[in-house]
């Protein structure tokens, strides 16, 4: 357990209310790396992606409009699904599957808005819950210092991990490996959307336009993705992140979750637990794996990290990485409007091939640089 002086340095609740979440991340300052240079360093193996970060781009007026449209359409669905996820957790507690004390650990950043909403829903129906934002990094695992702190405060039983969605399952596999190593047990992962069928509990298996999936730090608490760089972080401390104060004027982190909470409130009474669909999860897992293998074979991709499937991952890859190609199910799907806007603005090549996208509506392929 960290002492009070060490805890004073953490990000805290970011742009959320103090009771919504505690980010177990140390604020750091690091010079931004140009996207092209970052891509070269990652693919050459000279640096890990977590050691550097590029400056987060601000959405233009049209992109903001597209987000607002996605929020208007998607918020009611998120509210309805989150109410049922909360009811499912309460039912699992009643049946003795889960303990009475629940600790939500949201994977920074994508999981945080959903963890905030779920935390509020659980509290509203009388569940003893706490919520932390913690770092997980591909190839590096969970922030062990953060997880040990949480276990010392709350105990190991009742820890549930929260993310926004699944892509091809890379972070899910990382979580499983890391938690088995740390806790000697499998993690329990909750997501809003699980198109690759690898979560333990989800709102659906659909690849759909989740609003926060196409926006960055200004909808996720004004923090960057997590950073793990030995040159700026001392051993034995939490992973780091940057405060995104330059996006204060366009921050919608709190208003976004407030809208969804308001929509969820009248749905709580009589909310039923989600029915388990193990056959559906397995079917999606097979479809997702087949799709990723087909894309890799078609484009001779040896490093699967260059394949970013699903609307959210495909969009984020265009925003942050150097895309080679975006494969679309079709170009008339309104859920792909923001991605199409980015591709047109940035001159990214697009290909319509519904046979190649499988259970996903879009897949971005990162350009090979080395």
HUHU-V371226 format. One record per pair of residues at least 6 apart in sequence whose C-alpha atoms are under 6 Angstrom apart, sorted by the first residue. I is the first residue (numbers start at 0). J is the second residue. D is the distance in whole Angstrom. If there is no record, write none. Layout:
<<I	J	D> <I	J	D>>
//
This chain:
<<0	148	5> <0	151	6> <9	24	5> <9	25	5> <10	22	6> <10	24	6> <10	25	6> <11	21	5> <11	22	5> <12	20	5> <12	21	5> <12	22	6> <13	220	5> <14	220	4> <14	221	6> <15	220	6> <15	253	6> <19	115	5> <20	130	5> <20	131	5> <21	131	5> <21	132	6> <22	131	6> <22	132	4> <23	132	6> <23	133	6> <24	237	5> <24	238	5> <24	239	5> <25	237	6> <25	239	4> <26	239	6> <26	240	5> <26	241	5> <27	239	6> <27	240	6> <27	241	5> <31	52	5> <31	53	5> <31	54	5> <32	52	6> <32	53	5> <33	53	6> <39	368	6> <40	46	5> <41	47	6> <41	48	6> <42	369	6> <43	369	6> <49	226	5> <49	227	5> <50	226	6> <50	227	5> <50	228	5> <65	337	6> <69	210	5> <70	210	5> <74	259	6> <78	259	5> <78	262	6> <78	263	5> <80	202	5> <83	270	6> <83	271	6> <83	272	5> <85	121	6> <86	272	5> <87	272	4> <87	273	6> <91	97	6> <92	98	6> <92	99	6> <98	157	6> <100	127	5> <100	128	6> <101	128	5> <101	157	5> <102	128	5> <102	129	5> <102	130	6> <102	157	6> <102	158	5> <103	130	5> <103	158	6> <103	159	5> <103	160	6> <104	130	6> <104	131	5> <104	132	6> <104	160	5> <104	161	6> <105	111	5> <105	114	6> <105	132	5> <105	160	6> <105	161	4> <105	162	6> <106	133	5> <106	134	6> <106	162	6> <107	132	6> <107	133	6> <107	134	5> <108	224	6> <109	162	6> <109	163	5> <110	161	5> <110	162	4> <110	163	5> <112	219	6> <114	161	6> <134	142	5> <134	225	6> <135	141	4> <140	173	6> <140	177	5> <141	177	6> <144	237	6> <145	237	6> <159	187	5> <160	188	5> <161	188	6> <161	189	5> <161	190	6> <162	190	5> <163	190	5> <163	191	5> <164	190	5> <164	191	6> <164	192	5> <164	193	6> <165	193	5> <166	308	5> <166	309	6> <167	195	6> <175	185	6> <175	186	6> <179	185	6> <187	199	6> <188	198	5> <188	199	5> <189	200	5> <189	201	6> <190	201	5> <191	201	5> <191	202	5> <192	201	6> <192	202	6> <192	203	5> <192	204	5> <192	205	6> <193	204	4> <194	204	5> <194	205	5> <194	206	5> <195	283	5> <195	284	5> <195	287	5> <196	280	4> <196	283	5> <196	284	5> <206	359	6> <208	334	5> <212	311	5> <213	311	6> <216	222	5> <216	223	6> <217	250	4> <217	251	6> <217	252	6> <218	251	5> <218	252	4> <219	252	5> <220	252	5> <221	243	5> <222	241	6> <222	242	5> <222	243	5> <223	240	5> <223	241	5> <225	239	6> <225	240	5> <226	239	5> <226	240	5> <227	238	6> <290	357	6> <305	364	6> <305	365	5> <306	364	5> <307	313	5> <307	362	6> <307	363	5> <308	362	4> <309	359	5> <309	361	5> <309	362	6> <310	361	5> <313	362	5> <313	363	5> <314	338	5> <321	365	6> <321	366	6> <322	364	6> <322	365	4> <322	366	5> <323	364	6> <323	365	5> <323	366	4> <324	348	5> <324	349	6> <324	363	6> <324	364	5> <325	349	5> <325	362	6> <325	363	4> <326	349	6> <326	350	5> <326	351	6> <326	361	6> <326	362	5> <327	351	5> <327	360	6> <327	361	5> <328	351	6> <328	352	6> <328	353	4> <328	360	5> <329	351	6>>
//
